């Protein structure tokens, strides 16, 4: 089992964290953006620079800023420069597609193809957009046109397979899938894409098998693991059954235990995850500091802080230069803060920041530690810096607003931050991670917030996470009975992050208003 894959699995961590960008890369990016700024200061009509900066924003996932620059590029690009105008329309299409604004993406794709009708990339993207819009006949036409232009196009075959699945033509869908696999049987991504079609067909077991085949074909495939985690969101049991079957066939293969444990942890089933991680270590199947870190996070989530601390110390005693050491120190700081050892936590987080001074997760943890130490002014400053580097993450605003309101007596400044979260919109306000309803609640727009959380609670909640946030929302809204209903539903669905239930007091995204209620205590004890 390659360490690269283990690191990739860990980077998906159940806390939602990702491995931070290397400091030298971040510095390089800042230098590039400054160069763009200088060029535009010299010539504000430099459409090529607008385009190149937009492309940089796009690669960073900052699609809204990319679109702003593309608007400027289009404004100043002359009509005769059709090549550049095509590139602008194409990138606008990509941005709208990533933002899931499919109608706008389709309009841009049509403009791009008017300028360059032979672009197979744009034809493929337009077909994908038409598929997302439910315009299956148009999508089918474009996929078939792409196939005539590129007879070995995997995109065309898989696109046609998805359309056939939507049309409930399972036989034709399977035929297109098989043609794609026959064209590239050694390409692991073929199995990832086949899994996506099978999921659309409702064949979840087949989808899991294909994703495991992708990993077996190429252990470094970067698409298979996220697809497996995503599939577990809609059919956790199928993913677990598939991994358990793989373990029965290869009981000494640590990768399958690691996958199963990581996905269990991602869905708050910490006891199962701990069993798998410990099995790898006790059976001597593999030894890696990241396994101890994963165990520490699981124990932290179930409030076994002593075991969590012991495991993170093991991780810190055995890391090498390839490990995400800042993450290890951040986890240790979180554990120490939960244990009330804020001075030790501050020392740990500073050690972590020595390894990666711009790690957002570490900076946020430092701000939380400083808040606990009543050093709120410095905490607020750190959170302000984080917002500047990551302006589309709503929790940064909510955390800083909490510090400003509750610790620095600046309610107007806090209100401004809540309004910024509302203004973000994030294009998908129904997602719980947008935190839109919490911002509305704390900004006094309670009815809007209630409508938001109720829409989320009406969606399937496979692991109880949505109802946990429902409990947080209604607890702070003062609707205790509704909050307790959410608590029970969340616990029934398996949300077993007892650190969040019992001890998390950060950012007003928590259930602290419920903890003195005897009904809450009874529910926690019943499901503990």
Buried (B, 14 or more C-beta within 10 A) or exposed (E): BEEEBBBBBBBBBBBEBEBBBEBEEBEEBEEEBEEBEEBBEEEEEBBBBBBBBBBBBBEEEBBBBBBBBBEBBBEBBEEEEEEBBBBBBBBBBBBBBBBEBBEBBBBBBBBBBEBBEEBBBBBBBBBBBBBBBEBBEBBBEBBBBBBEBBEEBBBBBBBBBBBBBBEEBEEBBBBBBEBBBEBEEEBBBBBBBBBBBBBBBEBBBBBBBBBBBBBBBBBEBEBBBBBBBEBBBEBBEBBBBBBEBBBEEEEEBBBBBBBBBBBBBBBBBBEBBBBBBBBBBEEEBBEBBBBBBBBBBBBBBBBBBEBBBBBBBBBBEBBEEEBBBBBBBBBBBBBBBBBEBBEBBBBBBBBBBEBBEBBBBBBBBBBBBBBBBEBBEEBBBBBBBBBEBBBBBBBBBBBBBBBBBBBBEBEEBBBBBBBBBBEBEBBEBEEBEBBBBBBBBBBEBBEBBBEBBEEBBEEEBBBBBBBBBBBBBBBBBEBBEBBBBBBBBBBEBBBBBBBBBBBBBBBBBBBBBBBEBEBBEEBBEEBE
